[in-house]
């Protein structure tokens, strides 16, 4: 068994920032990751990092833009914390050597992005995530942070208690991809889940193959609820053949969207008369698909994104990577012709319920980054807000897990927070973890943390051996069924019958999964085994997304329902919550917090 103070699962942007913060606080910290850190999906982020850095901009303007973008489903304490902390994190990143694009006078460049009232998006060409990832990995290496790369975490070690809020997390279990051994990791301070997104639940996604919702599903089954899972962002500009992302930076620099009639669709049909192509992503994605459905799409599938008018010098300087992507995957030279684009699954606004320090309702279990739902993005994430989220809340989770006492809003988490809006139980004051050497089981008997981990290891070994030894169907059949129904029925445009169909398909796929077996019997570098385990996680997150989409009977942000064409504030300014109860999801709600540090946000009609 390996032992550290803080264990961070996943080594992308949030995981690396959490590990650096925990180390700065004096903790013995380790990163446990199924990929080498610089292969993490953060490296695919192209656009930029939002922060109020210039005179004339301010944190409260950034906070307002974020709340408006969320369609008033974001929680004000998280949004205010984020907007206040982001500038310091960006400056720290620059001091660590991040090669930001700069103005002629040497200042870090900032450009417009969708939904922003001020050009506050810092960037490094069109490879911002790549440079961010390498900059932070360099800092992790410099500090001597231990990295267990190609160790796939399959479960967390949590005490067994009927009440999830009385459970405690003491570590995790991981499968060593290189050797095939399954080992326990003890965390004396906390486990931080930072495993990234869940895009592989869909078959057209910008997400990497490794983005299978592992952290969400693991925390969910351990007893931490998932929040607002129906809120899935479909990025408006992905390449049709692959789902590869074309950065919002193209539109930030002045790129234009045209339909098959060569009309500038965002203005011609009134989708966004003021901001046009720089409306929020949900607005632009719906506009594109509306054009396609109206017969004005190109080849009945996509629209054109044109940047030729920007000029070769500007494109090469700021968007060179986009030229390579368009040429490599679509055979299009962006200097001479427009690029084909269509919406594709990009980001999950929902995730594991947690507070601003990443704490879940399970003592010792944290979440950060896209795995988490601190309720920053609500119903729609603004472009450029994902990377600073990794920095701000990754850092806060790392500091807190390592023992720093940090202020948060008094927000109760977990299933006991169940209520309708306006009916909230008294809040619980969050505090630093101090579990000592023993826990107490449901029957009052003492539980030694080591035995909790050993028992979890034994169960995981048995589960994996069963998959390796039995005969059955291949996981790929199950995964393909889930991806197909999610793409067909839980996409940009949703309707009740389609959502019910998706739910039936997912539950049928879950039954089929009981007969899944691994065809490769080897114990080393067994990708078939890894994908089989991941498919179970995809089943859980796909079901959660669909249940939330069925429950939310309104149109808000990225969630569009054919039967409900209005935002219904009186009924639906509340979060959808899902708790795992003996293998069955239980749906409940909790109110959105609109009271911020300096003002209470009043829901308004959202227009761009």
Beta strands, then each sheet from edge to edge (+ up, - down):
strand 1: 2-9
strand 2: 29-33
strand 3: 49-50
strand 4: 110-111
strand 5: 121-122
strand 6: 146-149
strand 7: 151-158
strand 8: 169-176
strand 9: 182-193
strand 10: 226-227
strand 11: 232-238
strand 12: 256-258
strand 13: 303-306
strand 14: 339-348
strand 15: 351-353
strand 16: 365-367
strand 17: 372-373
strand 18: 438-440
strand 19: 446-448
strand 20: 493-494
strand 21: 560-561
strand 22: 574-581
strand 23: 584-591
sheet 1: 6+ 2+ 1+ 9+ 8- 7+
sheet 2: 6+ 2+ 1+ 9+ 16+
sheet 3: 3+ 5- 4+
sheet 4: 17+ 15+ 10- 22+ 23-
sheet 5: 11+ 14- 13+ 12-
sheet 6: 18+ 19-
sheet 7: 20+ 21+
end
